Amino acid sequence: MLERWSHLLRGEVTLRVHCAFPERMLNLCAARGIALWDVTWKGKEEFACRLSRRDHRRLRRAVREMDCDLEVEGRAGVPFFLGRMRRRKILAWGLGLCAAGLLLGSFFVLDFEVQGNSTVTEEEILRSLSKNGVTLGTFGLSVDSEDVRNHVLLDIPELSWIAVNVSGFRAHVQVRERVEVPPIVDRTTPANIVAERDGLVIRIQALEGHQLVLPGTTVEKGQLLISGVEDLDTTGAMILAGTGKVWARTWRELTVEMPLETVQKVYTGKTKNRFALVLGTKRIKFYGKGGSEGEMCDKIIKRTTLTLPGDLKLPVTWVQETWKPYTCETVDVTPTQAEEAARALLLAQLSEELGEEGTISSAVCSSQEKDGRLRVTLKAECVEQIGRVEEIPTATEESTTGEASP
């Protein structure tokens, strides 16, 4: 590869040679130090080769006294390219300005690459960087990474660490989000584990305390499952902070009413396009004043960023805004459609109530139409954790409550 670039910088010529005695020509090239490469024989008296621009001139002078025919099939390299530019001065100036622009642009921040964020949005991080002096067009050598880090961490408490490294035209932003401290479990306050709702116990995980129910037992809401009072045969009883989890099969019933008519968008078929050019943070509009085309209108924005080879994103964005007006019409909804929508809504609500530890085993929907509305009822069998911590009142609390009572 390095040799190939060396040939292109010096300029190379692809040559086809017709000669009655080609071996004499090859001996002549060897004697005069003319280097040939990629020699390919086309026949007994004909071959093709490549040589440098300088050796091509020397070879033409050397074969004048020989019966040889030299045919140039192609020229490549920097000298020939610059030679063609002599007749195209405007194009040459344009290429020179582009090269100078790319060279100068490598000293300024033209693109951001954010890594390591999951809950904090990229827009929030870039907004904080812009507030602290790191934005599109910032001179890369003037960025003080330590100062920027201290200010951004104050702006975004959810971050525990951030580093800004400017490499050429791109600013690499690496962040680490703060890990939430897990809640501290109170293991000193005496407590029981009671049932939060009715169910059929299928699994018990008693960490501390005395287990009072077995798998397969039906329990009611408020029933004691794990007692914090453990009876000792010799020294009385010991009061603990009962901890553990109890999973049970439960049955839930949710109801919602759905209307049998809804409002639907109907587009008029007319569209209006607006165009703008964003250069860095400056927006150039190619349309007059005015914002929305009315309340009943959808706005679709399409952004196209200018990108050069090598994944070089320039701070030049072409923006196309499409406005699509519409009207609202009331349409009827069939009971089947209303029931499907209600089922999805109720299942989402039930999943939220069950949390991460609960699952839905089965679900059945029933519906009843009345006064233009559909009443949908969801009956579901679930598996969930029903254990709830309930503190045990101590003697001090009981005496205090007794003194306060009239």
HELIX and SHEET records of a PDB file:
HELIX    1   1 LEU A    2  ARG A   10  1                                   9    
HELIX    2   2 PRO A   22  ARG A   32  1                                  11    
HELIX    3   3 ARG A   53  ALA A   62  1                                  10    
HELIX    4   4 VAL A   78  MET A   85  1                                   8    
HELIX    5   5 LYS A   89  GLY A  105  1                                  17    
HELIX    6   6 GLU A  122  LYS A  131  1                                  10    
HELIX    7   7 GLY A  140  SER A  142  5                                   3    
HELIX    8   8 SER A  145  ASP A  155  1                                  11    
HELIX    9   9 PRO A  335  LEU A  354  1                                  20    
HELIX   10  10 ALA A  395  ALA A  404  1                                  10    
SHEET    1   A 4 TRP A  37  GLY A  43  0                                        
SHEET    2   A 4 GLU A  46  SER A  52 -1                                        
SHEET    3   A 4 GLU A  12  CYS A  19 -1                                        
SHEET    4   A 4 CYS A  68  ALA A  76 -1                                        
SHEET    1   B 3 ASP A 111  GLN A 115  0                                        
SHEET    2   B 3 ARG A 170  GLU A 177  1                                        
SHEET    3   B 3 LEU A 159  SER A 167 -1                                        
SHEET    1   C 4 HIS A 210  GLN A 211  0                                        
SHEET    2   C 4 LEU A 224  SER A 227 -1                                        
SHEET    3   C 4 ALA A 191  ALA A 195 -1                                        
SHEET    4   C 4 GLY A 387  GLU A 391 -1                                        
SHEET    1   D 5 THR A 218  VAL A 219  0                                        
SHEET    2   D 5 GLY A 199  GLU A 208 -1                                        
SHEET    3   D 5 THR A 243  PRO A 259 -1                                        
SHEET    4   D 5 ARG A 373  GLN A 385 -1                                        
SHEET    5   D 5 THR A 359  LYS A 370 -1                                        
SHEET    1   E 2 VAL A 229  LEU A 232  0                                        
SHEET    2   E 2 GLY A 236  ILE A 239 -1                                        
SHEET    1   F 4 GLU A 261  TYR A 267  0                                        
SHEET    2   F 4 LEU A 312  ASP A 332 -1                                        
SHEET    3   F 4 LYS A 272  LEU A 279 -1                                        
SHEET    4   F 4 LYS A 282  LYS A 285 -1                                        
SHEET    1   G 3 GLU A 261  TYR A 267  0                                        
SHEET    2   G 3 LEU A 312  ASP A 332 -1                                        
SHEET    3   G 3 CYS A 297  LEU A 308 -1                                        
END                                                                             
